[in-house]
Amino acid sequence: MRMMTHTGRARGWKGPSLKEIAQLSGLGTATVDRVLNNRAGVREKTRLRVLAALEKLSHDTAPGERMFDLRLFCESGATFNATMEQAAEAVNRSLPGVRIRGTYIPTSQVDPSTFARQMEQEGSEADGVLVVAREHPATNSAIRKLCAAGVPVVCLTSDLPSSRRSAYIGNDQYAAGSVAALLIGSRLPRERNKILIVMSVPFRSQQEREMGFRRVLRADFPHLRIEERVVANDDADSTGEQLTRHFETHGVPRAIYNVAGANRGVAWALEAVGSERDTIFVGHELTQHSRNLLESGIMDFVISHDFVSELIQAAQWIRSTKEGATAHPSTSQILVHTKYNCGL
């Protein structure tokens, strides 16, 4: 892309202003000015962010261009919701011609029937719908109605095949659970040890992770035994309290695999009993909280995926589908983070 100098803009530049680019990119006008004038001292990541905002503004304000309207309905833990919201904002800053409007509700506060009605009503007015939700008849019914009305619906992170959604974009969660078993099994000595699984409400992603985890333990680490499952609700406080009581009654396991959210709650419980350095702790989703837990050494591994890339892929897939394309999206790459590679 050709850079525009101050002189070039003064001689008839009709594109977005410095202020508009700065607002969309979330950067200062001085930084935007340095990028547009190709000055030194700007990181490549920052430069690309400015250019993406410029391209989006130039496209979206061009005469005759129509904004592609997507609705995102996300029910999960508060931290996952916040991370997904940040990803949607990043897409809105960079992907030309697309606007994602989101509804984010903590799982512990969701009434599935109300959530489904909102999805059906608001989604019917959109060009496409993106969904992160648990398995529930009301949710499946709402998705089927939207698809029947010609509104493409893409499930993210956790699939809902019974809903007959248009597509799923995210990890192969069975494979992600298999990776977790390999990580834990490889770290523990080859002797009998107990592993605790933490999960929450019936998200299909969690069920698939557990199945993959159990398969690898049976095949490759038969000396390891799953103690039992603790069912929490993706809320850090209540998860921490529940696990602390469990440890007091049953002891602390040698490893914990959290297939759900609320990694902070697991960490708090381990700290409460003084086992944060002794128990191998593997969970999912790289967020600011799980990054902090990795850096502090409380979490050993976080299995995640690229939220922004998946949202972009979903938006592009829906737009292509509207234009007649029929190809199915591929699963996204499984990412494994440690304290050495957990930068956000």
N, C-alpha and C positions, 0 to 999 in steps of 0.2 A: 504494500500500500504506500503511495507517495505521501510524504509528509508535507504539511502545509505550514509555511512560515507565517510570522505575524504580517509581513508585507503581503503575502498571498491572500490572507483573509481580508486584509484591508482593501484589496483591489476587487472585491466582489464575492468574497467567500459567503456562500449561502447555506453552508452546512450547520451542524449543531454548534452552539457556543461552548466556550470553555466551562462555563458554569453548568450547562446541561450535561456535558460529558463528565464533569466532576461529580455531580449529583448521582448519575446513574452508576458510575464506576465505584463510588464510595471513596474517592480519593480527593486530595486537595487540588485547587486550580493551578497552583504552582507546579505540582507534579505532572498534571495533564499538559501544561505549557511546555515543560521540559521534554515530554515524550513527543508531542506534536512538532516540536522544533528540533528533534533528534539530538538533544543535548546529552552529554555524558552524565554518569552518576545515577542511572535508573536501572533497577533490576529488570531482568527479562520478564519475569512473572508480572511485574507492575506494568511494563510496556504493553504486554499482550492484553492485560486487563483494560487498559485505556483504549487500545485499538479495537477491542471487541465492543466496548461501549460506543465508540464512534461509529462502527459499522452498523450496530443495531439501531442507533438513533437515525442514521442516514437512511436506512431501509424503512424503518417504521414511520418516518415522517414524509416519505416520498408520496407524491400524489397517486391515488389509486391503489395503494397498498392496504390490504386488509389484515387486521390483527387476528391471529389464530388463537382462540380462547380455550384454555384447558382448565379444568377444575381438579384439584387434588384433595382427596379425603383421606386423612391419616389418623388412625387410632393406634396409639402405642404408648410406651413410657414417655415421660416428659422430656427426657434427654434425647431420645430418638426423634420425637416430634420437633424439637428445637433444631436438631441437625438437619432434618428433612426440610424444615422451613428455610434454613440458611442456604441449602442446596437450591431450592426453588428460587430464592432471591438471586443467587449466582447465575442461574439460567436466564432469569428475567433481565439481568444486566448484559448478557452476552449473546443470546440466541436470537437472531433477527426474526421478526414477524411472529413471535410467540409470547403469550402472556399466561403465566400460571397463577391462578388464585387458589389459595389453600385454606382448608379447615383442619385444625389440629386439636385433637381431644385426647387427654390421657386415658388409657385403658380403664383405670380404676374408676373413672367418672362417666364412662360411656353406657348409654342405654342403646343396645343394638337396634331396636326398632326405630327409635328416634333418629339415630345415625343413618339408617337405611332410607328413611323418608326424606331426610335432607339431601342425601346423595341423589335420590331419584328426582326430586323436584328441581334442585339447582343444576344437576348434571344434564337434565334434558334440554337446557338452554345453552349448553356448551358444545364446542366442536369435538371434544373428547374428554374422558374422565380417567384419572389416575387414582388407584386405591391401594392403601395399606390397611388391612383389616383382618380380624379373626374369622374363623369359620362360624357362620350363623345363618339360619334359614332366611331371616329378613334381609341380610346383606346380599345373599345369593339371589334372592328374588328381585331385589332392586337392580342388580347388575344385569340379570336376564332381561328385565323390562327395558333398560337403557339400550342394550345391544339390539333388542327387537325393534326399537324405535330408530335404529341407525346411528346410535352414538357409540363409537368405539370405546371400550373400557380395557385399560391395561392394569394388571395387578403388579405391584412392586414389592420386592423383598419376600413377601409371603404369598404364595399362589392360592387361588380359589377356583380350581378346575370345575367343581360342581356348579359354579355360577354360570358356566359357559362364557366366561370372559373372552374378550377378543385376543388377548395375548398376556404372557407373563414375562417380565423383565427383571432379572436379578440373579443371584447365585443359584447354582445347583445346591440346595441346602443339605441334601443327603451327602454330597461330597464334602461340604463344609463340616458336617459332623464327623465324617471320616477323618478329615484333617485334624480335628480336635483330638480324636482318640490317638492318632499317631503322635501328636505333640506330647500328650500326657504320658502315653506308654513309653515313649523314648526317654522321657526325663526320669521316670521312676525306676528303682532297682527291680531286677527280675525276681520278685518275691511277692507273696500275697499282700495286697494292699486294698484299702477301700476308697471308692470314688463316690462323690455325691453329685447328683444332677439337680440343678435348680431350673424350674420352668414356671410358666404362668398360665394364662387362659389359653384356649385352644387355637393358637396360631399354627397354621400348617407348617410354616418354616421351622418352628420349634419341634414339632413331631418328626419331621424329616431329619433334622439334625440329630435327634436322639436315636433314630433308627440307624443312621450311618455310623454314629458313635458306637452303638452296641455291636454292630456287625464287625467293625475293625477290632474291638476288644476281644470278641469271640475268636476271630481268626488269627490275630497276631499277638494278643496279650491275654491269654486265657487265665493267667495267674492273678489278673486284676478283677475285682468284683465291684459292681455297682451296689452301693449300700442301699439306697432307696432314692426316691424323688421327693423333693420339697417343692410344693406348688405355692408360689408367691403371686403378687399382682402387679409387678413392674413398678412398684413404688419403693423408693430407696429406704425410707424409714421403716415401713412395715416389713420389708424383706430382711432388713438388718435385725429387727426384733425377733422375727420368726426363726431366723438361722441361729441367733444367739441361744434361744431356748432349745433348739435342736442340738446344738453342740453341748449344752449343759447336760442333756439327757443321754445322748448317743456318742459323745466324744467328737473330736475334730477329725475329719477324713484326711487322707494323705493328699487328695486332689479334689478340686471342685470344677465341674463343667457347668457354666451358666448358659443355657440355651436361650434365655429370656433377656429382659432388660434389668435395670437397677443394679448394675455392677458395683455402684458405690455402696449399696446395702450389703452386698456380700463382703466387700472390703471392710466395712464398719464392724461386721460380726467377727471377722477374723482378727481385727485389731482388738476387739473387746476381750477376746480370750488369749491374746498374745501369740497368735499363730500366723500372722501375716507374712512371715518370712519362711515358714516351714511347710505351708500348704501350697501346692501347685494350683494356680488359679487361671483358668482359660475362659474367656467369654467372647461375645460378639459385638460388633459395631464400634468403629473408631470415632469417638466423640471427644469433646474437650475433657470430660470426666474420665473416660477410659484412658485417654492419653496421659493424664496426670497420674493415674494408677499404675500405668506402665513405667513412667519415669521414676516413680517412687519405689518401684520394685514389688508392689503388692500384687499386681497382675503380671503374669508371665507372658501370655500371648493374647492378642485380640485378633479374631478372624473377622474380616470386614469386606467392604466393597466400595466402589466409587459412586456415591450418591448423585453427584452432579452429572457424571457420564450416563448413568442410568436414566435420569430425568430427560437428558438431551436425547438419548436413544428412544425413549418412549414418545417424546414429542415428535421426533422425526418419523417414527414408525406410524403414528396416528395420522400425520399429514400425508405420508405416502399411501396409507390405506384409503384415505379420502380421495386420493388421485387414482386409485385403482390397482395399486401394488398388492401382491398376495404373499410375499415372502414372510416367514416367521422369524422373529428376532432370536438371536442366540443368547445363551446364558452369559452373564458377566463374569469377569475374572475374580477368583477368590484371592483376597489379599491377607497376608499374615503379617502382623505388626508385633514388634518387640520394643523395648525401651530404646533401641538403637535406630529404629526406622519408623517412628510414630509421629512425625511432623504432620500437621494439618495444613 
